[in-house]
């Protein structure tokens, strides 16, 4: 009998809010640097940059929800 292989991606929860916040900050930095790199090209796709910025805005909103006031 053949064994079935489970190739599903498992999402593990972050251990603390601080870990989640650090991960979100890293993602934001990656998107920022990606945007900067795209903008150095003379053929930069403005719509692509706008999508990156929209995603960064969402990440920043998520981070604000985690930071206690």
N, C-alpha and C positions, 0 to 999 in steps of 0.2 A: 504494500500500500504506500503510495507516494505521500510524502509530507507536504503540506501547503506552507508556503512561506509568507509571512506577514510583512509586507513592504510599506505599511502605513507609517506616516510621519507622526511621531508622538510629540505633543506639546507638553512640556513640563512647566508647572507654575514656578514663578520666581519665589525664592525663599523669603525675601523681604521686599518692602516697597522701595527701599534704597537700591537694591539690585535692579529692580524694574526701572527706576529712574535713571540709573547709570546706563542701562541698556538703551533706553530711549534717547539719552544725551548722545550716546555713541552713534545711533542711527541718524540723528539730526546732523552731527558733524560729518558723517559720510555723505549725506545728501548735499550738504553745503559745499563740500569739496568737489563732489561730482558736478554740481551746478557751476562752480568756478572753472572747472576744467572744460566743461562744454562751452562756456562763454569765451574761452580763449580761441576757439575756432572761428575763422571768418564765416563759415557756413553754419553757425549755431542755429539750432532749431528753437525758436522762441516759444513755440507751444510746448515743447519738451521741458524747457526751463520753467515754464509756468506750472506744469504738472509737478515737477520736483518741488517748487515753492509751495504748491497747494499741500503736498504731502508733508513738507516741513512745518507748515502752519498747523496741520492736524497734530503732528508729533508734539509741537510746542504747547498746544491746547491740552493734550493728554498729560504732559509734564506739569502744567499748572494745576490740574486736578489732583495730582499726587502730593504737591507741596502744601503743607499746612500753612494757613494764614495766621 
